Amino acid sequence: MAPENNNMPETFEQIIRSRRSVRSFTDEVPRIEAVKEITASAIYAPYASATGIPLSETRKVFVLKQNSEKMTEAVELLFSQLKKSSAKLDITLMLLPFLRKKMKGFAERLKAVSDSGIPSLKNAPYYIIVAEKKGFPPVEKQSLAHAMQNMWLTATHLGLGFQLISATGLMSKNDRFLELLGLPKGEYELDGCVIGFPSKPPETAKEFDMDKFITWVE
Ligand SMILES: Cc1cc2nc3c(=O)[nH]c(=O)nc-3n(C[C@H](O)[C@H](O)[C@H](O)COP(=O)(O)O)c2cc1C
């Protein structure tokens, strides 16, 4: 498929190395074919067949368009859930101070996000949610990560920006959010992302010294 712009990485290696988090988007809406290619790549990602659940039942992808009634409601629900989760975590840390060392950083981050919201959810053209059915072994989170990564690399290949919206996971127990997606309660884990055109060129590919990370065990 033709890229959405001319800054597209060409080789597979370039796609892997130029994949970055994009957190600010223009109002321009990507072509529907690009969105279809990105969502299709989530379906091609590996899933846990050992659970015995067929893929058609295991994975569901939802595309929400900016300014649509359902997107607006989904984002409001998510922000109010973020506030509730942040308040709950603050109380937990007050009651169980020994958890502070481990969880303080996350609690502060959650508080900041719950105060200021997630700006891209208000301007990215598409919010994509993937639902993965819970099973045994309980590997739905790993499966979701594969689906998100496929979409991230496809978006990068097409010259589009991508941001993970991990807070989507908090909504797997939110009755109204599940109702909005037509999902039954308690059966699916969720993850999400937004896509669109980056408002500024994504940061350049990072350089890593592989010797610091990789050990050849011989
Ligand atoms: C499990 C996981 C969850 C993440 N959740 C978010 C998120 O909710 N919002 C966000 O902006 N970035 C999120 N990120 C992206 C990381 O912050 C990002 O990948 C990291 O800072 C490296 O930057 P890069 O993606 O530009 O290479 C998440 C990454 C991982 C692996």
The ligand as an SDF file (V2000), in Angstrom:
LIG
                    3D

 31 33  0  0  0  0  0  0  0  0999 V2000
    3.7170   -1.9380   28.1080 C   0  0  0  0  0  0  0  0  0  0  0  0
    3.8990   -0.5290   27.6070 C   0  0  0  0  0  0  0  0  0  0  0  0
    2.9420    0.4170   27.8590 C   0  0  0  0  0  0  0  0  0  0  0  0
    3.0720    1.7120   27.3810 C   0  0  0  0  0  0  0  0  0  0  0  0
    2.0730    2.6110   27.5950 N   0  0  0  0  0  0  0  0  0  0  0  0
    2.1570    3.8460   27.0900 C   0  0  0  0  0  0  0  0  0  0  0  0
    1.0850    4.7620   27.2380 C   0  0  0  0  0  0  0  0  0  0  0  0
    0.0370    4.4620   27.8220 O   0  0  0  0  0  0  0  0  0  0  0  0
    1.2170    5.9990   26.7260 N   0  0  0  0  0  0  0  0  0  0  0  0
    2.3460    6.3770   26.0520 C   0  0  0  0  0  0  0  0  0  0  0  0
    2.4100    7.5120   25.5980 O   0  0  0  0  0  0  0  0  0  0  0  0
    3.3810    5.5170   25.8690 N   0  0  0  0  0  0  0  0  0  0  0  0
    3.3090    4.2690   26.3670 C   0  0  0  0  0  0  0  0  0  0  0  0
    4.3280    3.3810   26.1620 N   0  0  0  0  0  0  0  0  0  0  0  0
    5.4520    3.7820   25.3130 C   0  0  0  0  0  0  0  0  0  0  0  0
    6.7560    3.9790   26.0550 C   0  0  0  0  0  0  0  0  0  0  0  0
    6.6820    5.1010   26.9120 O   0  0  0  0  0  0  0  0  0  0  0  0
    7.8330    4.1770   24.9740 C   0  0  0  0  0  0  0  0  0  0  0  0
    7.8540    3.0560   24.1240 O   0  0  0  0  0  0  0  0  0  0  0  0
    9.2260    4.3770   25.5510 C   0  0  0  0  0  0  0  0  0  0  0  0
    9.2530    5.5840   26.2700 O   0  0  0  0  0  0  0  0  0  0  0  0
   10.2920    4.4110   24.4580 C   0  0  0  0  0  0  0  0  0  0  0  0
   10.0030    5.4420   23.4940 O   0  0  0  0  0  0  0  0  0  0  0  0
    9.7300    5.1150   21.9540 P   0  0  0  0  0  0  0  0  0  0  0  0
    8.4400    4.3250   21.8540 O   0  0  0  0  0  0  0  0  0  0  0  0
    9.6030    6.4430   21.2700 O   0  0  0  0  0  0  0  0  0  0  0  0
   10.8790    4.3160   21.4350 O   0  0  0  0  0  0  0  0  0  0  0  0
    4.2130    2.0830   26.6440 C   0  0  0  0  0  0  0  0  0  0  0  0
    5.1800    1.1110   26.3730 C   0  0  0  0  0  0  0  0  0  0  0  0
    5.0280   -0.1610   26.8400 C   0  0  0  0  0  0  0  0  0  0  0  0
    6.0700   -1.2020   26.5120 C   0  0  0  0  0  0  0  0  0  0  0  0
  1  2  1  0
  2  3  1  0
  2 30  2  0
  3  4  2  0
  4  5  1  0
  4 28  1  0
  5  6  2  0
  6  7  1  0
  6 13  1  0
  7  8  2  0
  7  9  1  0
  9 10  1  0
 10 11  2  0
 10 12  1  0
 12 13  2  0
 13 14  1  0
 14 15  1  0
 14 28  1  0
 15 16  1  0
 16 17  1  0
 16 18  1  0
 18 19  1  0
 18 20  1  0
 20 21  1  0
 20 22  1  0
 22 23  1  0
 23 24  1  0
 24 25  2  0
 24 26  1  0
 24 27  1  0
 28 29  2  0
 29 30  1  0
 30 31  1  0
M  END
$$$$
